[in-house]
Structure formats: structure tokens, C-alpha cells
Amino acid sequence: MTMCLQLRDAFAFLATLNHRDRSFWCRELTPILSRLLLYAGYQPNEIRKQIHFLSFYAAPYLGKRPRRTGHQRRSFMTDDGTPIEMSWSWTEGERDTLPTVRYSIEPLSRGNNNPPDGLNLRGSRKILRFAQSQCKDVNLVWFRRLNSILLRQRSDEILPKALLSETQLFFAFDLLGSERILKVYYVLEAKARDKGCSKLDLLVKAVDSLSLDSSTVSAFNMFLDYMQEANTDLEVEMLGFDCLNPSKSRIKIYVRSQRTSFDDVIDCLTFGGKLQEPGWDEAQKSLWNLWKSVLSLSPDTLISEPLRSVQHRTAGILYYYELKPESSSIKSKLYIPVRHYGVSDGKIATGLSSFLESKNMRLQGLKIRGGRYIVDQEGHGIRGPSRKWPNGQMAEKFLFGRDLSAQWQRYGSVYRLWSGLFPEIVLTTPEDVKSFYSDALYHEKARSSNGGWVFHQLLGDCLGLINGHRWARLRKLFEKNQFDSRNSYSRISACFSQAKEHVKNLYLRTSSKDKGLVGAAQATEKFPIFYIASIIYGELDENEKSELWSLGQSRIAIMRFVIRGGIYRSKLSWIWDWQMRREVTAFKMSWLLFNRKMARKNAEHGSAALISQLWQHVTGTAISREEKNANLKEILQTLDEILFANLDVTTHPSAFMLPGNSQAFTIPEYSTREKQLGGYIIPPRTSIIIDAMAVNIRNPFWGADSQHFRPQRFMNIKESELRYNLFTFGFGLRKCLGQYEGEVLVKAFVAEFFAKYTATISLKGGKDHNQVRVGENWIPPADVEIKLSLD
């Protein structure tokens, strides 16, 4: 049954994948929701799952995108007719608390319906079917019971034409971590007019059908008594409830009043004084201050003064009364109608911000009054290239990083890029780099480097991208066995020997037609991978080298899916693209078998190679099967990271000594604390990347000749001055595992290479040495040719 639901959901999404209306809603809504979640302290994996639900299950049922003239079908959900409303909700009574994110939608039938879906129930049925498998503890007993009472099920000629487009049903979702609670709201207007009864009579009939406990019935009777006392002034609008077991579900009644003085507000909130609880006087003063603040009322406004007259269907004050199971009390709330009675968004935000701060209700790293994603002290938003749907600048920063690094810096010394839905803040100055790493102890890497689902399948659990205890445990396992400074420096002689052997054969392998002409990347890439492989696996024979190299090429080819982004950022790509699925599955299996074979070989020969020690860690009897599987995944992906990921990124560093061939941007990481960088207030857990081109080359510290090879520049520079002016292996505890090995490896290759050859850049064929190759590789290798001359 679960598989059937998953397949049905997948096909339902595929049917809407290219629909322009759905694309519009996704493009407009996902950035907003991701920011709401980010500021509310949700974790990256929780944000991803909530964005996934919105995109796949809600956006397809928000109807046609609006035109210049407005919405083609106006929803009662919001005053401007938009069929979705998002919000933050702080928990009453908690101090220094972050909010819960929630949103409500009116599901609208998609496309042109024949016959017309005037009562708008088709979209509701579809989204409800999907929501059952995607929301927590869904129970539809009350929903099924009330449909016949509160919904007009079919339209006919007797029903007035104006009523054919009347809103009848809302759905709402409370976002709890990565899960959702489903709520339903009935708008009573259509059914009441059809039956010729009042909305209050319809409400009574509906509540009577729910067989409530005596305490809840008592609370409902108290509500009815007040409605009768208030006579015709109060009008019932909606009835809602949680789609949970009735023993846990709240009943929510929405009532509108046209009386707008603060005196009238207090009367409606307290049922004429009957609902007052301890602390009410203080709460009333606080509410009065908020009322004046967000509505920009003068200090001498009297509580008996009504607000200005507004002619609109939703004018007046909306109240919300909540009844809980086994409780005779009623919780009352109001919606302050700032859209109708406020002066400006800025004043509304300022007033609300002051109120929330006074209650220690906050957002994570953001003052509400700023009203923008990331702002400086004066409220100016951070600049950067616009987010391109759906991938942002994810691929460009790697494929064209050098050229774009200089172009993008026109946005400022600190600016913003996008990786899919996630912002990445770029730092370009040593001062901001130093400030960012001042709390490096509290830094974490962005989940899967913000690369999406396919990327996560390859490297999401590798050492370089995990955090906390998992990272510390895995780092210790690799470092203590082979990659600490002692072991690395003990292999200097072996490294130089292998570099000398590799360099000696470069000239011999060139063709007789173009003797001495070799690609820079091709000249360097095999030496690092086979040298590092000898540390991991011991000495490899030619067949094993060939197999390892072939695995590397297969693995690098898979990265083309990551670069494409789009659907490959989602788990749905596993169903969408069978070719990708075959390649990923085949690589994972081949990689496992190769490492298992090498572990057994070393065990048989009694070798102390790293693979033997790693394999003992996953075959020991002291850990559970689940722990073994988790450890195996981490180890295999870390070996992938060391050999194959770094084959694209750092295993041809010598080729990148040429000006124009250096990697521009670092892997994203974030601080768990709020930072102030370049004058901007950066919320916790916001991804930060360093523009290494700006720090290492365009930095004024290096002078006007920063792109020229002049080693003498280092003679009078103190090591402390280099720390933040030369970005190499990172900072703090998260420095690269291969920092010692990488230093030895590069120096060995450079020394042996230039001891044997004189190298010049070849312009054969008119190729620009700044041009980069785009295609299969995640990081484009140095796409230049060099001419070797024997010294």
C-alpha cells in the first residue's frame, strides 16, 4: 500500500512537472517559505522536506497564476485573493522562543475544468488524498462527517451564479520539524445561503453532529450564549479543526465583528468579562500597546474610539475561539486587521518587532523590523545576482568561478549567491574571513554542500560534509592511522620518488607529431590519485590501477547530474531518470567491491595499509548491523572524497599554479551563531563561502603583481600575516584532512617537474588559456596545454 501511494504521488507530480502555473507558484513561494523556516530555526534537512511538500503537493493546486489584472479566481484566504497565507506562530507563555511556521491554502482546481468546478472541490479532494500519506497522524472522521452538512456538493441552475465561485474549504499545515499536522477549515457562506439558514444555525448543526464530551459541549454553549447576547453584530465565518483523533482535536470557530473600538475588542475576547483569567489586566495593557503600535494610533487615542470606516468584505475584526477536548474553557484570539487599518508595512513591522522583543519572542538572527532576508545596520538588504530557477548559481560558481568572481564582487565585499533554494554568503576580504572564523569551533558544513539529493547519494556522508560527533569519530579514524603530520612527513622520500617517476614519463608519453605537448590536467592528475591510493591500499599492480582509474571516471561522470540540478536536487530524480539511477547504483556497488577486495588482499598479506584498519572498523563484532552499515557508508564516501572528489578539486593542484586556473569558491559552511560580516547581520546556519580568488590574488596585501610568480614576496612576511591573507587548507578544527599530504605532494611534483623540464603555455589552435572546460566534471580541470622542453 505504501509503495502504491508513493508511486501515485510520484506520477501525480510528474503530471504537473511542466505546468506553467505550478512553476510560477513554486518560483514565488519556495524562497519565502525557506526564509520563514530558516529564521524560525528549522534545520536544513527539515527545510528541504517542507519545501519538497510545498512544491510537490500544494503548489499544483493553487490554481492559475495571477495576471496583470489580478487573480483569475479570487480566494477568500487573503484580502488580495491569493490562495495561500504563510505565518509564524509563537507559543504562549514560553520565553526566548522561536516560532512554528505554518501556512493555509485554498486548493483550487488546476487548468480548465469541463464541466466547470464552480464549487471548487476537485482540488480539495486531490490534495487531501496526497496529504494523508504526507502528514502526521491524519484522522478524517470529523471531516467525512461534516462534509454533507457544510459543503455544497454540486452546482445547478438554482444556485446564484455569484455563488458558483464561492470559497468553501481551506487546508492548513503546522510544520513541526520535518513533519506536518493537517487542519481543515469550512467557510460557511455557500452552504448557509444554499440552505436558506444562518451561518450560526449551520454551525450548531455541525457541532451537534460531532458527539463532543460534556465539558466541550459546556464550552460551546457558553459561546452560543454570548452570540445571542451580542445579537446580530457578530457573524460566524468559519469552522475548523485538527485532522487528528477526535480525542486530540481542537475545534476552532471564527467570528467577525464590525465594531472596531478597543473596548469592543476586549468585550469580544472576554465574552463580556466572563473569560478573564489571572494576569488579564497586564495582558490587556500589552495588547493595547500593540494595537496602537501596529495601527499607528496617536498616544492620546481613547479605547472607546472606533477605527476608520472601511468598505470591504473582510473589514472589521476577526476573532478566533478554540475549544479543546475534555475542557470547559475557551481560548480567544483576535486578528488585528493591519491591511485595512495600518499605515505602512514599515510601521507595522516596527510595532510588531518591538512587541515580540518585549515578550522575548524572537527569530533566529533576524530583527523583524528589517523585513528583508539579510540586512545591514541601516536596513539595506544584501546584494547579489538574482536567483535563477531552479539552481541559482550552484554550477556557475565552480565552472566559471574565476571570471565570475571578479564580476560578482561589484555587488560588494560581502554578497549573496544561491544554491538551489539556499542562500550562500560570499566573503572576499581577509578581515571578514577572520571575523567569520573567530568562532570556528562552532562551525558546521552545509548539508551535502547544498548540492541536492544526487550529490548526497555520493558524498552526503563523507568526512568533509558531516558534523558533530560523527565528524570527530571519523576524523580520528583516518587521522590517527595515516593522515596526521607524523605519518605524512615520514613519507616525503617516497612521495618524491613517485613524483620523479611520474614526471620522467610525461615527455615519453607525448605523441611524435606534437612532441612535448601535454594537457596540464592530464600531466598531473594521475600522480596524486595513485600516490594517495598507495597510502590507502598499499602498492597497486597495473590492473588495480586501471580499475581504480576507471572507477574514478565513472564517478566523475555522475557529477553531470549534480551540475544539471533541477529535478536532480530532489529524490524524485530516482524515479525520473533511470540512466542516472543505473549509473549511481553501478558505481556504488563497484566501489564497495573494489574496497572489499583490497581489504582482503591486504589482510592476506598482513599489510598495515589504511584500508585494512578501516575494514576492521566495519567488520568488528562489537557494533550492531545498523552501526556497521552507517560506518561503511561514511568510510566509502570518505574514500571517494579523498580520491575522486579531490581528483576534480585538488589532485591536480600543480596545473592550477598557472594564473587563471585556480579554484575560486570554497565549500559552504556556517556558524551556529549570528555573525556581523561586511556590515551585514548574518543569521546562524547561513551558508558562507570564501572567494579564494579575491583573498589569494586580488587582495591588496599581495601588491600590484599578485598574479606573477615571485617567491621572494614571502621572505619578509610573518606567518601570522599569512593566516587570513592566504586561504589554503581552511581554518580551525575543520582544516582539510590532507593538509600535510597535500603540501608534500605539491612540493614534490613541482620540484621534480621543474628540475626536468622548462614549461610554457601553448597557444596552439588559438586556445585561450583562461578558457575552462564545461561538461562532466564538477570542478573544471586546467584546460590548457603546456609545451615541455628537456633541461
GIFENWO-V196482 format. One record per residue. PHI is phi as a letter, one per 30 degrees, with the letter a starting at -180 (NA if undefined). PSI is psi in whole degrees, -180 to 180 (NA if undefined). BURIAL is 1 if it has 24 or more other C-alpha atoms within 12 Angstrom, else 0. Layout:
phi->(PHI,PHI)
psi->(PSI,PSI)
burial->(BURIAL,BURIAL)
This chain:
phi->(NA,d,d,d,d,d,d,d,d,d,d,d,d,e,d,c,e,c,d,d,d,d,e,d,d,d,d,d,c,d,d,d,d,d,d,e,d,d,d,d,i,d,d,e,d,d,d,e,d,d,d,e,d,e,d,c,c,c,e,d,c,c,i,d,d,d,c,d,d,j,d,d,b,d,c,d,d,b,d,c,j,d,d,b,b,c,a,c,b,d,d,d,j,d,c,h,c,c,d,c,c,b,a,b,b,c,d,c,d,d,i,c,c,b,d,e,c,d,d,h,c,d,d,d,d,d,d,d,d,d,d,e,c,c,c,d,h,d,b,c,e,d,d,d,d,d,e,d,d,c,c,d,d,b,c,b,d,d,d,e,e,d,d,d,c,d,d,b,b,c,b,b,b,d,c,c,i,c,c,b,c,c,b,b,b,c,c,d,e,d,d,d,d,d,d,i,b,d,d,d,d,d,d,d,d,d,d,d,d,d,h,d,d,d,d,d,d,d,d,d,d,d,d,d,e,d,d,d,d,d,i,c,d,c,b,d,c,b,b,b,a,d,d,b,e,e,d,c,d,d,c,b,c,c,b,c,b,d,d,c,d,d,e,d,d,d,d,d,d,c,h,i,j,d,c,d,b,e,i,d,d,d,d,d,d,d,d,d,d,d,e,d,d,d,c,h,d,d,e,c,d,d,d,c,d,d,d,d,d,b,c,a,e,c,d,j,c,c,c,b,c,c,c,c,e,h,b,c,c,b,c,c,b,b,c,d,d,d,d,d,c,d,c,a,d,d,d,d,d,d,d,d,d,d,d,d,d,d,c,h,c,b,c,d,i,b,d,e,d,d,i,b,d,b,b,c,d,c,i,d,d,d,c,l,d,d,d,d,d,c,c,i,c,e,d,e,d,c,d,b,e,d,d,d,e,d,d,d,d,d,d,k,d,b,b,b,c,b,c,i,c,c,d,b,c,c,c,b,b,e,d,d,d,d,d,d,d,d,b,e,d,c,d,b,d,d,e,h,h,h,c,j,d,d,e,d,d,c,b,d,c,d,e,d,b,c,b,i,d,e,d,d,d,d,d,d,d,d,d,d,d,b,c,d,d,d,d,d,d,d,c,e,d,d,d,d,d,d,d,d,d,d,d,e,d,e,d,d,d,d,d,d,d,b,d,i,c,b,d,d,d,d,d,c,d,d,d,d,d,d,d,d,d,d,d,d,c,i,d,c,d,d,d,d,d,d,d,d,d,d,d,d,d,d,d,d,d,d,d,d,d,d,d,d,i,i,d,d,d,c,d,d,d,d,c,d,b,d,d,d,d,d,d,d,d,d,d,e,d,d,d,d,d,d,d,d,d,d,d,d,e,d,d,d,c,i,d,c,d,e,d,d,d,d,d,d,d,c,c,d,c,d,b,d,d,d,d,d,d,d,d,d,d,d,d,d,d,d,d,e,e,d,c,c,d,d,d,d,c,b,d,b,d,d,d,d,d,d,e,j,c,c,d,c,c,d,d,d,b,b,c,d,c,d,b,c,b,h,i,c,c,c,d,e,i,c,d,b,b,c,d,d,d,d,d,d,b,d,d,e,e,d,i,d,c,d,c,c,d,b,e,d,d,d,d,c,c,d,d,d,d,d,e,c,c,b,c,b,c,j,b,i,d,d,e,e,e,c,d,d,d,d,d,d,d,d,d,d,d,d,d,d,d,d,d,c,b,c,c,b,d,c,c,e,i,i,d,d,d,d,d,c,d,c,l,d,d,d,c,d,d,d,c,b,c,b,c,c,b,d,d)
psi->(-43,-43,-41,-43,-41,-44,-42,-42,-42,-45,-34,-40,-44,-33,-24,4,-44,12,127,-34,-46,-43,-40,-50,-40,-46,-38,-34,-36,-38,-37,-49,-40,-36,-42,-43,-42,-47,-20,5,15,148,156,-42,-32,-40,-44,-44,-38,-37,-39,-45,-46,-44,-40,-31,-20,-49,-38,-13,31,10,-167,145,148,152,-178,-29,-3,-166,137,-30,110,131,148,-4,-43,163,-29,7,2,135,18,143,126,152,164,145,115,145,128,133,-19,146,148,50,149,154,167,142,142,159,154,147,153,109,125,142,138,136,-164,125,140,104,165,141,67,-34,-3,56,-17,-46,-37,-43,-42,-48,-33,-38,-43,-38,-29,-36,-7,-5,162,131,44,131,122,21,-52,-39,-47,-34,-36,-16,-45,-23,-38,-10,135,115,-26,153,148,-176,-22,-32,131,144,-37,-27,-14,-21,19,137,136,-28,135,154,148,155,121,123,104,98,-121,3,174,143,129,137,151,141,128,128,121,-8,-52,-48,-40,-44,-37,-40,-12,30,170,159,-30,-43,-40,-39,-46,-44,-41,-47,-38,-30,-9,-6,57,160,164,-35,-43,-37,-40,-42,-40,-38,-36,-41,-45,-39,-44,-39,-38,-37,-37,-8,-133,2,-37,137,126,136,-50,158,131,167,162,138,64,179,133,-26,-12,-6,136,147,134,125,128,130,140,141,142,-3,123,8,159,-31,-45,-35,-47,-39,-44,-35,-30,7,48,29,-4,-21,10,138,169,137,5,-38,-44,-40,-38,-42,-43,-42,-39,-42,-41,-43,-49,-36,-52,-23,4,45,151,154,-27,14,135,148,-14,-6,127,158,167,155,133,130,98,150,-33,18,163,-164,132,130,155,124,126,129,130,151,143,29,135,2,162,133,129,144,165,157,112,120,70,-27,-38,-34,-7,167,-47,158,-40,-44,-35,-47,-40,-45,-43,-40,-46,-41,-48,-40,-36,-23,7,31,124,174,161,101,18,133,130,-33,-24,-39,6,169,-61,128,161,-173,-23,5,7,132,151,147,169,169,148,153,121,127,134,0,-10,-139,24,-51,-40,-36,-24,-47,-36,30,-41,-49,-43,-27,-48,-39,-46,-25,-9,-17,-11,173,-22,124,177,134,175,138,99,-123,-3,130,146,124,127,130,138,-3,148,-33,-44,-34,-45,-44,-42,-42,8,-22,43,-25,-25,17,152,156,146,141,123,28,28,26,-9,-175,-46,-42,-40,-34,-29,-44,6,-22,21,165,-41,-12,0,171,172,-142,-38,-45,-46,-43,-46,-38,-44,-40,-43,-40,-45,-24,-34,-31,23,174,-37,-49,-41,-46,-23,-15,12,-46,-44,-37,-45,-36,-46,-37,-41,-42,-42,-45,-38,-35,-9,-49,-38,-28,-6,155,155,-27,-44,65,129,-2,122,146,139,-45,-44,-28,-22,-27,-32,-31,-52,-43,-40,-29,-48,-38,-33,-29,-39,-45,-3,-167,130,138,176,-37,-41,-38,-43,-42,-42,-43,-41,-41,-40,-41,-39,-42,-43,-37,-33,-25,-13,-29,-37,-43,-37,-33,-140,-124,-22,-7,-7,153,-22,-21,-23,-32,-36,-42,100,-30,-46,-43,-43,-43,-44,-46,-45,-42,-46,-44,-45,-38,-41,-47,-39,-47,-36,-42,-44,-34,-43,-40,-47,-35,-40,-33,3,29,150,22,156,-38,-33,-44,-37,-41,-32,-30,-26,-3,1,158,-4,-2,158,167,-40,-42,-38,-45,-41,-45,-40,-44,-44,-43,-46,-41,-31,-39,-39,-46,-46,-43,-54,-46,-42,-16,-35,-28,-50,-2,0,50,-28,-36,-28,5,-24,138,133,-4,20,148,138,-46,144,173,137,138,169,158,146,4,157,139,153,111,126,25,-8,146,113,118,154,150,25,127,134,135,151,131,95,-29,-41,-42,-43,-21,-56,-2,124,-22,-32,-2,-179,-22,35,-19,6,148,105,81,-24,-19,-24,-11,-36,17,128,150,-36,-30,-27,-23,-49,3,-3,104,111,-77,18,-169,157,-156,-26,20,151,136,-34,23,-41,-45,-40,-40,-46,-44,-48,-45,-38,-46,-46,-45,-47,-36,-50,-12,-25,-33,156,129,135,152,129,131,24,130,5,20,132,124,-9,-8,138,153,131,145,-111,-26,144,-49,121,125,166,110,63,162,142,146,120,132,131,132,NA)
burial->(0,0,0,0,0,0,0,0,1,1,0,1,1,0,0,1,1,0,1,0,1,1,1,1,1,1,1,1,1,1,1,1,1,1,1,1,1,1,1,1,1,1,1,1,1,1,1,1,1,1,1,1,1,1,1,1,1,1,1,1,1,1,1,1,1,0,0,0,0,0,0,0,1,1,1,1,1,1,0,0,1,1,1,1,1,1,1,1,1,0,0,0,0,0,0,0,0,1,1,1,1,1,1,1,1,1,1,1,1,1,1,0,0,0,0,0,1,1,1,1,1,1,1,1,1,1,1,1,0,1,1,1,1,1,1,0,0,1,1,1,0,1,1,0,0,1,1,0,1,1,1,1,1,0,1,0,0,0,0,0,0,0,1,1,1,1,1,1,1,1,1,1,1,1,1,1,1,1,1,1,1,1,1,1,1,1,1,1,1,1,1,1,1,1,0,0,0,0,1,1,1,1,1,1,0,1,1,0,0,1,0,1,0,0,0,1,1,0,1,1,0,1,1,1,0,1,1,0,0,0,0,0,0,1,1,1,1,1,1,1,1,1,1,1,0,1,0,0,1,1,1,1,1,1,1,1,1,1,1,1,1,1,1,1,1,1,1,1,1,1,1,0,0,0,1,0,0,0,0,0,0,0,0,0,0,0,1,1,1,1,1,1,1,1,1,1,1,0,0,0,0,0,1,0,0,0,1,0,0,0,0,0,0,1,1,1,1,1,1,1,1,1,1,1,1,0,0,0,1,1,1,1,1,1,1,1,1,1,0,1,1,1,0,0,0,0,1,1,1,1,1,1,1,1,1,1,0,0,0,0,1,1,1,1,1,1,1,1,1,1,1,1,1,1,1,1,0,0,0,0,0,1,1,1,1,0,1,1,1,1,1,1,1,1,1,1,1,1,1,1,1,1,1,1,1,1,0,1,1,0,1,1,1,1,1,1,1,1,1,1,1,1,1,1,1,1,1,1,1,1,1,1,1,1,0,1,1,0,0,1,0,0,1,1,1,1,1,1,1,1,1,1,1,1,1,1,1,1,1,1,1,1,1,1,1,1,1,0,0,0,1,0,0,1,1,0,1,1,1,0,1,1,1,1,0,0,0,1,0,0,1,1,0,1,1,1,0,1,1,1,0,1,1,1,1,1,1,0,0,0,0,0,0,0,0,1,1,1,1,1,1,1,1,1,1,1,1,1,1,1,1,1,1,1,1,1,1,1,1,1,0,0,0,0,1,0,0,1,1,0,1,1,1,1,1,1,1,1,1,1,1,1,1,1,1,1,1,1,1,1,1,1,1,1,0,0,0,0,0,1,0,0,1,1,0,0,1,1,0,0,1,1,0,1,1,1,0,1,1,1,1,1,0,0,0,0,0,1,1,1,1,1,1,1,1,1,1,1,0,0,0,0,0,0,0,0,0,0,0,0,1,1,1,1,1,1,1,1,1,1,1,1,1,1,1,1,1,1,1,1,1,1,1,1,1,1,1,1,1,1,1,1,1,1,1,1,1,1,1,1,1,1,1,1,1,1,1,1,1,1,1,1,1,1,1,1,1,1,1,1,1,1,1,1,1,1,1,1,1,0,0,1,0,0,0,0,0,0,0,0,0,0,0,0,0,0,0,0,0,0,0,0,0,1,1,1,1,1,1,1,1,0,0,1,1,1,1,1,1,1,1,1,1,1,1,1,1,1,1,1,0,1,1,0,0,0,1,0,1,0,1,0,0,0,0,0,0,0,1,1,0,1,0,0,0,0,1,1,1,1,1,1,1,1,1,1,1,1,1,0,0)
